[in-house]
Amino acid sequence: MNEELYRLCCADGVTGFEGNAAAVAQELLAPYCDRTEIDANGSVLGWLSCRKPGAKTVLLDAHLDQIGFMVTDVLDGGFLRFTQVGGVDPRMLLGAEVTVLSDPPRYGVVSCMPPHLLKAGEEDKAVPMQEMLIDTGLCDARSVIRIGTPVVFRETPCDLESGQICSKCLDDRAGFFALVQAMKKLSQCDRKVDLVVCGSVHEETDSLGALAAAFQVRPDYGIAVDVTHAKTPDAPSEETFALGNVVIGMGPNLHRGLTQRLIKTARANEIPYQLEIMEGNTGTNAWDMQVVRSGIAMGLLSIPLKYMHTPIEVIQESDVELTAKLLAEFLCEFDGEVAGR
């Protein structure tokens, strides 16, 4: 599992430039679908029919895009000015290694002032992103790097202890890979609903991919799979969740009957889970998909993840499998009918 997930995480896919990630995602998904396509916006879609007349449709979504940057100016000496794409914390950027996705891609580092040259008091001040520069070392940078070129973190995946893995892009490649694993299981069971998987684009900015896919598919139900904050010693305990669990979202915009069925399935199959109470916007595609056309009954599953929106995101590998198992067990039995709002 690690090899395929790591391959997916290494495929560059800054919001708006998800082509490489979409190609890998389609290749991983295709063996478990009747057909797949990449739509006009760049999202990956895969269909698996139950071949039963009048069957309801469930749309499963996880986003493929990653946070990153875009070049805003090319300066003398190979220096680049840049801006963020998606939510990037500027505190972690100084000294970061990046890849500038020119043709061919170029290595770069976010430059920082040596401590010896700082003025009194400057060592305690955060540097605004607009004052940072990427150093490529290219004396002829203007001839090979254009304004608007995307930039990504350079870090590669690695294994930590106790079954934890560290990588950029686990938000939300881990969620999409859970869908692939679920579809692998579901392709072997006698289902009562039609399934569509969406590896969506643009989640980090405007949920364009999920909105367009939901409009095209017209599902009766939708389940978004994303990440949520995992517990660390410095994080607030009431907003974080332990590794080793599936996190089931519960809140006003999530269909009560669908949520209860997911909880019931987790209990019946002894799948460890936690509830995440979300009183408003979930910060996921589930929030936007619910209002497409005449409305979609939505559920939400999340994978606990440490250090969200950094190049060193960490998950428990088994949580991907737990999420896939919960989805597969639920959808193998789901007849397309749930009680209550």
Residue pairs with C-beta under 8 A, 6 or more apart in sequence:
1 177
1 181
1 317
1 320
1 321
2 157
2 159
2 165
2 317
4 28
4 177
4 180
5 157
5 165
5 173
5 174
5 177
5 320
6 157
6 165
6 167
7 24
8 21
8 24
8 25
8 28
8 169
8 173
8 176
8 177
9 157
9 167
9 168
9 169
9 170
9 173
10 156
10 157
11 20
11 21
11 23
11 24
11 25
12 20
12 21
12 66
12 99
12 101
12 150
12 152
13 19
13 20
13 21
13 22
13 64
13 65
13 66
13 169
14 65
14 66
14 67
14 68
14 69
14 70
14 85
14 86
14 101
14 150
14 151
14 152
15 65
15 66
15 67
15 68
15 85
15 86
15 201
15 202
15 203
15 204
15 205
16 65
16 85
16 150
16 201
16 202
16 205
17 101
17 150
18 42
18 64
18 65
18 201
19 42
21 64
21 65
21 66
21 169
21 173
21 199
22 38
22 42
22 43
22 44
22 64
22 199
22 201
23 38
25 44
25 64
25 176
25 199
26 36
26 38
26 44
26 46
26 199
28 177
28 180
29 36
29 44
29 46
29 179
29 180
29 183
29 197
29 199
30 36
30 46
31 184
32 46
32 48
32 180
32 183
32 184
32 186
32 187
33 46
33 47
33 48
33 183
33 187
33 197
34 47
34 48
34 49
35 46
35 47
36 44
36 45
36 46
36 47
37 44
37 45
38 44
38 45
39 45
39 212
39 213
39 216
40 212
41 201
41 202
41 208
41 209
41 212
42 201
42 209
43 64
43 198
43 199
43 200
43 201
43 209
43 210
43 212
43 213
44 64
44 197
44 198
44 199
45 196
45 197
45 198
45 199
45 213
45 216
45 217
46 183
46 196
46 197
47 194
47 195
47 196
48 183
48 186
48 187
48 191
48 194
48 195
48 196
48 197
49 55
49 194
49 195
50 190
50 191
50 192
50 193
50 194
50 195
52 192
55 192
55 193
55 194
55 336
56 193
56 194
56 220
56 221
56 336
56 337
57 193
57 194
57 195
57 196
57 217
57 218
57 219
57 220
57 221
58 193
58 194
58 195
58 196
58 219
58 220
58 221
58 222
58 223
58 331
58 334
58 336
59 196
59 197
59 198
59 213
59 214
59 217
59 219
59 221
59 222
59 223
59 289
59 296
60 179
60 182
60 195
60 196
60 197
60 198
60 222
60 223
60 225
60 327
61 197
61 198
61 200
61 210
61 213
61 214
61 222
61 223
61 224
61 225
61 285
61 286
61 289
62 172
62 175
62 176
62 178
62 179
62 198
62 199
62 200
62 224
62 225
62 226
63 172
63 175
63 176
63 199
63 200
63 201
63 202
63 203
63 204
63 209
63 210
63 226
63 285
64 172
64 173
64 176
64 199
64 200
64 201
64 209
65 86
65 200
65 201
65 202
65 203
65 204
65 205
65 209
66 86
66 152
66 168
66 169
66 171
66 173
66 204
67 84
67 85
67 86
67 87
67 88
67 171
67 204
67 309
68 84
68 85
68 86
68 88
68 150
68 151
68 152
68 153
69 82
69 83
69 84
69 85
69 88
69 98
69 150
69 151
69 152
70 82
70 83
70 85
70 148
70 149
70 150
70 151
71 80
71 81
71 82
71 100
71 134
71 145
71 146
71 147
71 148
71 149
71 150
71 151
72 81
72 82
72 83
72 147
73 80
73 81
73 147
74 80
74 81
74 141
74 142
74 145
74 146
74 147
75 81
75 133
75 141
77 139
77 141
78 135
78 136
78 137
78 138
78 139
78 141
79 111
79 133
79 134
79 135
79 136
79 141
80 100
80 108
80 133
80 134
80 136
80 141
80 145
80 151
81 130
81 132
81 133
81 134
82 129
82 132
82 134
82 151
83 129
83 130
84 129
85 150
85 204
85 205
86 204
86 205
86 309
87 204
87 309
88 129
88 309
89 309
89 310
90 126
90 127
90 128
90 129
90 132
91 126
92 310
92 311
93 110
93 129
93 132
94 110
94 111
94 112
94 127
94 132
95 109
95 110
95 112
96 109
96 110
96 153
96 154
96 311
97 107
97 108
97 109
97 153
97 154
97 155
98 107
98 108
98 109
98 110
98 134
98 151
98 152
98 153
98 154
99 105
99 106
99 107
99 108
99 151
99 152
99 153
99 154
100 106
100 107
100 108
100 134
100 136
100 145
100 149
100 151
101 149
101 150
101 151
101 152
102 144
102 145
102 146
102 149
106 136
106 138
106 144
106 145
107 136
107 154
108 134
108 135
108 136
108 151
109 134
109 135
110 132
110 133
110 134
110 135
111 132
111 133
111 134
111 135
112 127
113 122
115 123
134 151
136 145
138 144
138 145
152 168
153 168
153 311
154 311
155 167
155 168
155 311
155 312
156 167
157 165
157 166
157 167
157 168
158 165
158 166
158 167
159 165
159 166
160 166
160 314
162 316
163 316
163 317
163 318
164 243
164 314
164 315
164 316
164 317
165 314
165 315
165 317
166 312
166 313
166 314
167 173
167 312
167 313
168 310
168 311
168 312
168 313
169 313
170 227
170 305
170 313
170 314
170 315
171 226
171 227
171 305
171 308
171 309
171 313
172 203
172 225
172 226
172 227
174 227
174 303
174 305
174 315
174 319
174 320
175 225
175 226
175 227
175 302
175 303
175 323
176 199
176 225
177 320
178 225
178 301
178 303
178 320
178 321
178 323
178 324
178 327
179 197
179 199
179 225
179 324
179 327
180 197
180 324
181 320
181 321
181 324
182 323
182 324
182 325
182 327
182 328
182 331
183 195
183 197
184 324
185 324
185 325
185 328
185 332
186 195
186 327
186 328
186 331
186 332
189 328
189 332
190 332
191 331
191 332
191 334
192 333
192 334
192 335
192 336
193 221
193 331
193 334
193 335
193 336
195 331
196 213
196 217
196 219
198 209
198 210
198 213
198 214
198 217
200 207
200 209
200 210
200 213
200 285
201 208
201 209
202 208
202 209
203 209
203 210
203 284
203 285
207 285
207 287
207 288
207 289
210 224
210 285
210 288
210 289
211 288
211 289
211 292
214 222
214 289
214 292
214 293
214 296
215 292
215 293
218 293
219 296
220 296
220 297
220 336
221 255
221 258
221 296
221 297
221 298
221 299
221 336
221 338
222 286
222 289
222 290
222 296
222 297
222 298
222 299
223 258
223 262
223 298
223 299
223 300
223 301
223 327
224 284
224 285
224 286
224 289
224 298
224 299
224 300
224 301
225 300
225 301
225 302
225 303
225 323
225 327
226 284
226 285
226 286
226 300
226 301
226 302
226 303
227 302
227 303
227 304
227 305
227 308
227 313
227 315
228 241
228 247
228 276
228 302
228 303
228 304
228 305
229 235
229 239
229 240
229 241
229 304
229 305
229 306
229 308
230 240
230 241
230 242
230 243
230 304
230 305
230 306
230 314
230 315
231 237
231 240
231 241
231 242
231 243
231 304
232 240
232 306
232 307
240 304
241 247
241 274
241 276
241 302
241 304
242 274
242 304
243 304
243 315
243 316
243 319
244 272
244 316
244 318
244 319
245 272
245 273
245 274
245 304
245 319
245 322
246 266
246 271
246 272
246 273
246 274
246 301
246 302
246 303
246 319
246 322
246 323
246 326
247 273
247 274
247 275
247 276
247 301
247 302
247 303
247 304
248 259
248 262
248 263
248 266
248 273
248 274
248 275
248 276
248 299
248 300
248 301
248 302
249 259
249 275
249 276
249 278
249 282
249 284
249 286
249 299
249 300
249 301
249 302
250 259
250 275
250 276
250 277
250 278
251 277
251 278
251 279
251 280
251 282
252 279
252 280
253 278
253 280
253 281
253 282
253 286
253 287
253 290
253 298
254 278
254 282
254 286
254 298
254 299
254 300
255 297
255 298
255 299
255 338
255 341
256 340
256 341
257 297
257 338
257 339
257 340
257 341
258 297
258 298
258 299
258 338
259 299
260 338
260 340
261 330
261 334
261 338
262 299
262 301
262 326
262 330
263 273
263 275
265 271
265 326
265 329
265 330
265 333
266 272
266 273
266 326
268 329
269 325
269 326
269 329
271 322
271 325
271 326
271 329
272 322
273 326
276 302
278 300
281 287
282 300
284 300
284 302
286 298
286 299
286 300
289 296
289 298
290 296
290 297
290 298
297 338
301 323
301 326
301 327
303 315
303 319
303 320
303 323
304 315
304 316
304 319
305 313
305 314
305 315
306 313
306 314
306 315
307 313
307 314
